[in-house]
Amino acid sequence: MTCLYENFAIEPFEAGRGLWHARIRRADMTPVIINGVAFPSLEVGFAWSDAQMAIADAKSHIDRFRKRWG
């Protein structure tokens, strides 16, 4: 299940039994640029107990770092 938020696509995935993480990509599939380095996607956050918590954590990362991800 992919969630769109502020021009970013957030994809939660289960990294282990009951351990959810989130992958962030730009919705237009262009790379995320951090300090001049291009990343096709970012995997962020901690191991959450469900997908919704991983999505909420990814949204907070987007809100916090949006200006740096030129």
C-alpha positions as CSV (number, residue, x, y, z in Angstrom):
1,M,0.0,0.0,0.0
2,T,1.6,3.3,-1.1
3,C,0.5,6.5,0.5
4,L,1.0,9.9,-1.2
5,Y,2.0,12.8,0.9
6,E,3.3,16.2,-0.2
7,N,4.6,15.0,-3.6
8,F,6.3,12.0,-2.0
9,A,5.2,8.3,-2.1
10,I,5.5,6.4,1.1
11,E,5.7,2.7,0.9
12,P,5.5,0.8,4.2
13,F,7.2,-2.7,4.2
14,E,7.6,-5.4,6.8
15,A,11.3,-6.0,7.4
16,G,10.6,-8.9,9.8
17,R,7.7,-10.3,11.6
18,G,5.9,-7.3,13.0
19,L,8.7,-4.9,12.2
20,W,7.6,-2.2,9.8
21,H,9.7,0.4,8.1
22,A,8.9,3.0,5.4
23,R,10.5,3.8,2.0
24,I,10.2,7.4,0.7
25,R,10.4,8.3,-3.0
26,R,9.4,11.3,-4.9
27,A,6.0,10.8,-6.5
28,D,7.4,11.8,-9.9
29,M,10.2,9.2,-9.5
30,T,13.0,11.7,-9.7
31,P,15.8,11.1,-7.2
32,V,15.9,12.7,-3.8
33,I,19.0,14.9,-3.7
34,I,20.8,15.2,-0.3
35,N,24.0,17.3,-0.3
36,G,24.4,16.8,-4.0
37,V,24.0,13.0,-3.9
38,A,21.1,11.4,-5.7
39,F,19.1,8.7,-3.9
40,P,16.3,6.8,-5.8
41,S,14.6,6.2,-2.4
42,L,15.2,6.6,1.3
43,E,14.4,4.1,4.0
44,V,13.7,5.9,7.2
45,G,12.7,5.4,10.8
46,F,12.7,2.7,13.3
47,A,11.0,-0.7,13.4
48,W,7.4,0.1,14.1
49,S,4.8,-2.4,15.2
50,D,2.4,-1.6,12.3
51,A,2.4,0.0,8.9
52,Q,0.4,3.1,10.0
53,M,3.0,4.0,12.5
54,A,5.8,3.6,9.9
55,I,3.8,5.9,7.6
56,A,3.3,8.5,10.3
57,D,7.1,8.4,11.0
58,A,7.9,8.9,7.3
59,K,5.5,11.9,7.1
60,S,7.3,13.5,10.1
61,H,10.7,13.0,8.2
62,I,9.3,14.6,5.1
63,D,8.0,17.6,7.1
64,R,11.3,17.9,8.9
65,F,13.7,17.5,5.9
66,R,11.7,18.7,2.9
67,K,13.8,21.8,2.3
68,R,17.1,19.8,2.4
69,W,15.9,17.2,-0.1
70,G,16.2,19.6,-3.0
